[in-house]
Amino acid sequence: MFSSLKNLFTKSPPPEFRDSELGVLTLECGVWGGTVQHDGRELRFSVGGTETAPDAALLGSVRSLLARFSDTERSAIEFLRSRETDLRQARLDFYSFDFIWEAKPDNFALEFLANGDDSRVWRVEFVDGQPSEIGYDD
C-alpha cells in the first residue's frame, strides 16, 4: 500500500533520448534540451520534436551549426550590437541555441547574456542561416 501511495507523489524522470554525437537530451515542456561539449565549451541547446524523440532534421541542423559555430556566434554578436545600442560595449556571453521549428530546420536562435545579467536573455533569430531579428526574454 505504501508503494502505491509513494507512486502517486513521485515524479517520474523526464524522457531521455541518447544521441551518439550530442549526448543525452531530455524532454521538458514539449522541447528537447541538451548540452554538448564543443571547442572546450559547454553549449546548451533546445530542439523540437515529438513526445518520444527530437526531430531528426533538427538534430542534423544542430550538427551543422556546430561545424560553423564560431562564425555564427560572431555574426550573431555583431548583429545584436548593430541593432541594440545599449549592447555595443557589453560583454555578451553565449547562453543557448534553439532549433524548435520543425517545418523550418534552417531557422534557429542564439541567446546571450549581457554582462552576466540573467534577468534578460537576448536572442538573435536566424532565417536561412542569416541573422534577421533580435529580441529578449525577461
C-alpha positions, 0 to 999 in steps of 0.5 A: 500500500505504501508503494502505491501511495509513494507512486502517486507523489513521485515524479517520474524522470523526464524522457531521455533520448541518447544521441551518439554525437550530442549526448543525452537530451531530455524532454521538458515542456514539449522541447528537447534540451541538451548540452554538448561539449564543443571547442572546450565549451559547454553549449546548451541547446533546445530542439523540437520534436515529438513526445518520444524523440527530437526531430531528426532534421533538427538534430542534423541542423544542430550538427551543422551549426556546430561545424560553423559555430564560431562564425555564427556566434560572431555574426550573431554578436555583431548583429545584436550590437548593430541593432541594440545600442545599449549592447555595443560595449557589453560583454555578451556571453553565449547562453543557448541555441534553439532549433524548435521549428520543425517545418523550418530546420534552417531557422534557429536562435542564439541567446546571450547574456549581457554582462552576466545579467540573467534577468534578460536573455537576448536572442538573435533569430536566424532565417536561412542561416542569416541573422534577421531579428533580435529580441529578449526574454525577461 
